[in-house]
């Protein structure tokens, strides 16, 4: 890479010339590099955090899971789907024991598949 391709190098050389490097010049160069790295890492950190939030939101969303025919002995959680008296029911709140209509929503009513 030449000086013409790097505006930061061009500006640095314009300010300090091509004289031997002093501790002060080296310190200034390190500070410039450090600020650039901080900005780059912050950008990647922000992107990672945004992705982590999206994944957490997706994982918190209930998914549908077919659990077979309803049984009083099973424990059901939101998103569980079961059949009962010919209909397909989706669980909306955790439940166990005898069928509780308040915990379920009828998704498909009993009928012929014609």
C-alpha positions as YAML, in Angstrom:
chain: A
units: angstrom
residues:
- id: 1
  name: UNK
  ca: [0.00, 0.00, 0.00]
- id: 2
  name: UNK
  ca: [1.37, 3.41, -0.91]
- id: 3
  name: UNK
  ca: [0.95, 6.79, 0.78]
- id: 4
  name: UNK
  ca: [-1.63, 7.80, -1.85]
- id: 5
  name: UNK
  ca: [-3.85, 4.84, -0.84]
- id: 6
  name: UNK
  ca: [-3.85, 5.67, 2.86]
- id: 7
  name: UNK
  ca: [-5.15, 9.14, 3.80]
- id: 8
  name: UNK
  ca: [-4.33, 8.60, 7.50]
- id: 9
  name: UNK
  ca: [-0.70, 7.82, 6.65]
- id: 10
  name: UNK
  ca: [-0.55, 10.83, 4.36]
- id: 11
  name: UNK
  ca: [-1.91, 13.09, 7.14]
- id: 12
  name: UNK
  ca: [0.50, 11.59, 9.67]
- id: 13
  name: UNK
  ca: [3.50, 12.15, 7.41]
- id: 14
  name: UNK
  ca: [2.34, 15.69, 6.62]
- id: 15
  name: UNK
  ca: [2.19, 16.46, 10.34]
- id: 16
  name: UNK
  ca: [5.38, 14.68, 11.44]
- id: 17
  name: UNK
  ca: [7.45, 14.30, 8.30]
- id: 18
  name: UNK
  ca: [9.77, 11.35, 7.79]
- id: 19
  name: UNK
  ca: [12.02, 12.04, 10.77]
- id: 20
  name: UNK
  ca: [12.90, 9.27, 13.22]
- id: 21
  name: UNK
  ca: [10.03, 8.20, 15.45]
- id: 22
  name: UNK
  ca: [9.97, 9.68, 18.92]
- id: 23
  name: UNK
  ca: [8.15, 8.30, 21.94]
- id: 24
  name: UNK
  ca: [5.59, 11.11, 21.62]
- id: 25
  name: UNK
  ca: [4.87, 10.24, 17.96]
- id: 26
  name: UNK
  ca: [4.68, 6.55, 18.79]
- id: 27
  name: UNK
  ca: [2.28, 7.28, 21.65]
- id: 28
  name: UNK
  ca: [0.06, 9.34, 19.33]
- id: 29
  name: UNK
  ca: [0.03, 6.55, 16.73]
- id: 30
  name: UNK
  ca: [-0.93, 4.01, 19.37]
- id: 31
  name: UNK
  ca: [-3.78, 6.26, 20.55]
- id: 32
  name: UNK
  ca: [-5.10, 6.59, 16.99]
- id: 33
  name: UNK
  ca: [-4.97, 2.80, 16.52]
- id: 34
  name: UNK
  ca: [-6.60, 2.23, 19.88]
- id: 35
  name: UNK
  ca: [-9.53, 4.53, 19.06]
- id: 36
  name: UNK
  ca: [-10.02, 2.81, 15.71]
- id: 37
  name: UNK
  ca: [-10.05, -0.62, 17.35]
- id: 38
  name: UNK
  ca: [-12.49, 0.55, 20.03]
- id: 39
  name: UNK
  ca: [-14.91, 1.76, 17.36]
- id: 40
  name: UNK
  ca: [-14.62, -1.46, 15.36]
- id: 41
  name: UNK
  ca: [-15.12, -3.68, 18.41]
- id: 42
  name: UNK
  ca: [-18.07, -1.58, 19.59]
- id: 43
  name: UNK
  ca: [-19.74, -1.97, 16.19]
- id: 44
  name: UNK
  ca: [-19.33, -5.76, 16.32]
- id: 45
  name: UNK
  ca: [-20.43, -5.90, 19.97]
- id: 46
  name: UNK
  ca: [-23.60, -3.94, 19.16]
- id: 47
  name: UNK
  ca: [-24.37, -6.27, 16.24]
- id: 48
  name: UNK
  ca: [-23.82, -9.35, 18.43]
- id: 49
  name: UNK
  ca: [-26.06, -8.00, 21.18]
- id: 50
  name: UNK
  ca: [-28.81, -7.23, 18.66]
- id: 51
  name: UNK
  ca: [-28.60, -10.80, 17.33]
- id: 52
  name: UNK
  ca: [-28.67, -12.24, 20.85]
- id: 53
  name: UNK
  ca: [-31.85, -10.25, 21.57]
- id: 54
  name: UNK
  ca: [-33.48, -11.51, 18.37]
- id: 55
  name: UNK
  ca: [-32.57, -15.13, 19.19]
- id: 56
  name: UNK
  ca: [-33.91, -14.75, 22.75]
- id: 57
  name: UNK
  ca: [-37.20, -13.36, 21.41]
- id: 58
  name: UNK
  ca: [-37.52, -16.20, 18.92]
- id: 59
  name: UNK
  ca: [-36.74, -18.82, 21.55]
- id: 60
  name: UNK
  ca: [-39.33, -17.30, 23.91]
- id: 61
  name: UNK
  ca: [-42.05, -17.64, 21.28]
- id: 62
  name: UNK
  ca: [-44.01, -20.82, 21.85]
- id: 63
  name: UNK
  ca: [-43.96, -23.28, 19.00]
- id: 64
  name: UNK
  ca: [-46.61, -25.85, 18.22]
- id: 65
  name: UNK
  ca: [-45.93, -29.43, 19.29]
- id: 66
  name: UNK
  ca: [-48.33, -32.29, 18.68]
- id: 67
  name: UNK
  ca: [-48.67, -34.44, 21.80]
- id: 68
  name: UNK
  ca: [-51.22, -37.00, 20.63]
- id: 69
  name: UNK
  ca: [-54.58, -37.74, 22.23]
- id: 70
  name: UNK
  ca: [-55.39, -35.81, 25.40]
- id: 71
  name: UNK
  ca: [-54.58, -37.67, 28.62]
- id: 72
  name: UNK
  ca: [-55.39, -36.43, 32.14]
- id: 73
  name: UNK
  ca: [-52.02, -37.70, 33.39]
- id: 74
  name: UNK
  ca: [-49.96, -35.51, 31.01]
- id: 75
  name: UNK
  ca: [-48.74, -32.00, 31.76]
- id: 76
  name: UNK
  ca: [-49.30, -29.55, 28.88]
- id: 77
  name: UNK
  ca: [-47.57, -26.24, 28.24]
- id: 78
  name: UNK
  ca: [-48.43, -23.39, 25.86]
- id: 79
  name: UNK
  ca: [-48.02, -24.52, 22.25]
- id: 80
  name: UNK
  ca: [-48.84, -28.18, 22.91]
- id: 81
  name: UNK
  ca: [-51.48, -29.52, 20.52]
- id: 82
  name: UNK
  ca: [-53.68, -32.49, 21.31]
- id: 83
  name: UNK
  ca: [-56.76, -34.22, 19.96]
- id: 84
  name: UNK
  ca: [-59.87, -34.59, 22.07]
- id: 85
  name: UNK
  ca: [-63.30, -35.81, 20.96]
- id: 86
  name: UNK
  ca: [-62.25, -35.46, 17.31]
- id: 87
  name: UNK
  ca: [-61.05, -31.85, 17.54]
- id: 88
  name: UNK
  ca: [-57.53, -30.40, 17.60]
- id: 89
  name: UNK
  ca: [-56.82, -28.21, 20.63]
- id: 90
  name: UNK
  ca: [-53.92, -25.81, 21.28]
- id: 91
  name: UNK
  ca: [-52.77, -25.25, 24.86]
- id: 92
  name: UNK
  ca: [-52.65, -21.57, 25.92]
- id: 93
  name: UNK
  ca: [-51.63, -22.00, 29.58]
- id: 94
  name: UNK
  ca: [-49.96, -24.80, 31.53]
- id: 95
  name: UNK
  ca: [-52.41, -27.44, 32.68]
- id: 96
  name: UNK
  ca: [-52.64, -30.97, 34.07]
- id: 97
  name: UNK
  ca: [-55.56, -33.19, 34.98]
- id: 98
  name: UNK
  ca: [-59.12, -33.15, 33.66]
- id: 99
  name: UNK
  ca: [-59.62, -31.10, 30.49]
- id: 100
  name: UNK
  ca: [-59.94, -27.40, 31.38]
- id: 101
  name: UNK
  ca: [-61.50, -25.37, 28.54]
- id: 102
  name: UNK
  ca: [-59.95, -22.17, 29.95]
- id: 103
  name: UNK
  ca: [-56.45, -23.51, 29.13]
- id: 104
  name: UNK
  ca: [-57.22, -24.54, 25.54]
- id: 105
  name: UNK
  ca: [-58.31, -23.10, 22.18]
- id: 106
  name: UNK
  ca: [-60.09, -25.21, 19.60]
- id: 107
  name: UNK
  ca: [-58.02, -25.08, 16.38]
- id: 108
  name: UNK
  ca: [-59.88, -27.65, 14.23]
- id: 109
  name: UNK
  ca: [-63.44, -28.70, 14.88]
- id: 110
  name: UNK
  ca: [-64.51, -32.33, 14.56]
- id: 111
  name: UNK
  ca: [-65.75, -33.20, 11.11]
- id: 112
  name: UNK
  ca: [-65.27, -35.22, 7.98]
- id: 113
  name: UNK
  ca: [-62.27, -34.57, 5.77]
- id: 114
  name: UNK
  ca: [-64.27, -34.22, 2.55]
...
